[in-house]
Amino acid sequence: MKCVLSLVLGLCLAFTSSLANAALIPLVNTGLSGVGWSLSTSDGGSGSLTTVSNPNLGWGLMPGSNWYSTTSNTQINSSAPGLYTFKYVFNPTALGATNVSSFSFDMLHDDSIVVTLTNSIVGADAAVASGAGKVSIPPTTVNIDPLKILLNGSNTLTFAVRNLALGGVNPVGLNVKFNVQDAPVVPEPASMALWGGICGLGLVVRRFRSKKRAL
């Protein structure tokens, strides 16, 4: 009886804890393992996906991430003018997510950028006249409603960065840091009632045993 009571109370504690806690979904920020990331070029752009080890002067950096470019040293090497399409493919379910409750990311970029998820534009920032884009802290924050456009399976985030024709050293760059939360699925009322009854029964048995020992 004691083992059964302990099991019931343990299950109830685990159940209530799962309702209260949200978990961070481990999406891959730029410049880390590279898993899920790719780069394609068009309209004059060229080069391959490269993590930047020596960022361009003036480029900020968000903790837990790094810049992507076509060169590891953006202080001395330029990227050809053109379109650089950085793509990140991810599957929330495969990463352990069951109920994505919030989806946002911070980004820095050089030069202008348009961001799409599932073919829907979720962020756009036209470069200023100098072509500097957005390279310094604080970054641009993009918030996404996961209920509207996030798919159950594979999703593709596309960061289309336009590198402009400027004088001097002119590298393309992208720095992205994710903040995606997964909230536990709220059970249906019938399931809640069942668990409530089990937990209530466990507490009654526990009180009964305590009173019995006191006599």
C-alpha positions in Angstrom: 0.0 0.0 0.0 2.9 2.3 0.9 4.5 1.8 -2.5 1.2 2.5 -4.3 0.7 5.7 -2.4 4.2 6.9 -3.1 3.7 6.1 -6.8 0.4 8.0 -7.0 1.8 11.1 -5.2 4.9 11.0 -7.4 2.8 10.9 -10.6 0.7 13.8 -9.4 3.8 15.9 -8.6 5.3 15.2 -12.0 2.0 16.0 -13.7 1.5 19.3 -11.9 5.2 20.3 -12.5 4.9 19.6 -16.2 1.9 22.1 -16.4 4.0 24.8 -14.8 7.3 24.6 -16.7 8.1 25.8 -20.2 11.3 24.6 -21.9 13.7 26.4 -24.3 13.7 24.7 -27.8 17.4 24.2 -28.9 17.3 25.9 -32.2 20.8 26.5 -33.7 22.0 30.1 -33.6 24.3 31.4 -36.5 28.0 30.6 -36.4 27.8 27.6 -34.1 27.5 24.0 -35.3 26.0 25.0 -38.7 23.4 22.2 -38.4 20.3 23.1 -40.5 22.0 26.2 -42.1 22.8 26.7 -45.7 23.7 29.6 -48.1 22.8 30.1 -51.7 23.8 33.1 -53.9 22.3 34.9 -56.9 22.3 38.2 -58.8 26.0 38.5 -58.6 26.6 37.0 -55.1 29.1 34.3 -54.7 30.9 32.3 -52.0 30.0 29.6 -49.4 28.7 29.7 -45.8 31.6 30.6 -43.5 31.7 31.4 -39.7 33.4 34.7 -39.0 36.4 34.5 -36.7 37.4 38.1 -37.1 34.3 40.3 -37.4 34.3 43.6 -39.3 34.9 46.7 -37.3 31.6 48.0 -35.9 29.9 44.6 -36.1 28.2 43.8 -32.8 28.0 40.2 -31.5 25.2 38.5 -29.5 26.3 36.0 -26.8 25.8 32.4 -27.8 26.0 33.1 -31.5 28.4 34.3 -34.2 28.3 35.9 -37.6 28.0 34.1 -41.0 29.6 35.5 -44.1 31.5 34.2 -47.1 34.9 34.9 -45.4 36.2 34.2 -41.9 37.9 37.7 -41.8 35.5 40.4 -42.7 37.9 43.1 -41.8 40.0 42.6 -44.9 37.8 40.6 -47.3 34.7 41.8 -49.2 31.8 39.8 -50.6 30.6 40.5 -54.2 27.5 42.7 -54.5 24.4 40.5 -54.9 21.8 38.5 -53.1 22.8 36.0 -50.3 20.1 33.7 -49.1 20.7 32.1 -45.7 18.3 29.3 -44.9 17.7 27.5 -41.6 15.6 24.3 -41.7 14.3 23.0 -38.4 11.6 20.7 -37.0 10.3 21.7 -33.6 8.8 18.2 -33.0 12.2 16.5 -33.7 13.8 18.9 -31.2 11.4 17.7 -28.5 8.8 20.5 -28.7 5.1 19.6 -28.2 3.5 23.0 -27.9 5.5 26.0 -29.2 4.2 28.9 -27.1 6.5 31.7 -28.2 8.9 32.2 -31.2 11.3 35.1 -31.6 14.8 35.9 -32.7 17.3 38.7 -32.6 19.2 39.6 -35.8 22.0 41.7 -37.1 22.8 41.9 -40.8 24.8 43.6 -43.5 23.2 44.9 -45.7 19.4 45.0 -46.2 17.3 41.9 -45.3 13.9 40.3 -45.8 13.0 37.3 -43.6 10.3 34.8 -44.5 9.0 31.7 -42.6 6.7 29.3 -44.6 6.6 31.8 -47.4 5.2 34.5 -45.1 7.3 37.7 -44.6 8.0 38.0 -40.9 10.7 40.7 -40.9 12.1 43.3 -43.3 14.7 46.0 -42.8 15.8 48.2 -45.7 19.5 49.3 -45.5 20.1 52.9 -44.7 21.6 55.2 -47.4 25.1 54.2 -46.4 24.3 50.5 -46.9 25.3 49.7 -43.3 22.2 47.6 -42.6 21.9 46.8 -38.9 25.2 45.7 -37.5 25.4 47.0 -34.0 23.7 46.2 -30.6 20.8 46.4 -29.9 19.7 43.9 -32.5 16.3 43.9 -34.4 13.9 41.5 -32.6 11.3 39.6 -34.7 8.3 38.0 -33.0 6.4 35.3 -34.7 2.9 33.9 -33.8 3.6 30.1 -33.9 -0.1 29.3 -34.2 -0.4 31.1 -37.5 2.5 30.0 -39.6 4.6 27.4 -37.8 4.2 24.0 -39.3 4.1 20.7 -37.3 6.9 19.2 -39.4 9.8 20.8 -41.2 10.0 24.6 -41.3 12.3 26.9 -43.3 13.4 30.4 -42.2 14.9 32.3 -45.1 17.1 35.4 -44.5 17.6 37.1 -47.9 20.5 39.6 -47.4 21.3 42.1 -50.1 25.0 43.1 -50.2 25.3 46.5 -51.9 28.1 47.8 -54.1 30.1 50.0 -51.8 33.6 51.3 -51.7 36.3 49.7 -49.5 35.9 46.4 -47.6 32.2 45.3 -48.0 31.4 41.9 -46.6 27.9 40.3 -46.3 26.9 39.2 -42.8 24.2 37.6 -40.8 24.0 37.1 -37.0 20.8 35.4 -35.5 20.0 34.3 -32.0 16.8 32.4 -31.3 14.5 32.5 -28.3 11.8 29.8 -28.7 9.8 28.5 -25.8 7.8 25.3 -25.6 4.9 25.2 -23.2 3.4 21.8 -22.1 0.1 20.8 -23.7 -2.8 21.6 -21.4 -4.9 18.4 -20.9 -8.6 18.2 -21.8 -11.1 18.8 -19.0 -11.8 15.1 -18.7 -8.1 14.2 -18.3 -7.8 17.0 -15.7 -10.7 15.6 -13.8 -9.2 12.1 -13.8 -5.9 13.3 -12.6 -7.6 15.4 -10.0 -9.5 12.4 -8.7 -6.3 10.3 -8.5 -4.4 13.0 -6.7 -7.3 13.6 -4.4 -7.6 9.8 -3.6 -3.9 9.7 -2.8 -4.2 12.6 -0.4 -7.2 11.0 1.4 -5.3 7.7 1.8 -2.3 9.6 3.1 -4.4 11.5 5.7 -6.2 8.3 6.7 -2.9 6.5 7.3 -1.6 9.5 9.4 -4.7 9.5 11.6 -4.5 5.8 12.1 -0.9 6.0 13.3 -1.9 8.8 15.7 -4.5 6.6 17.4 
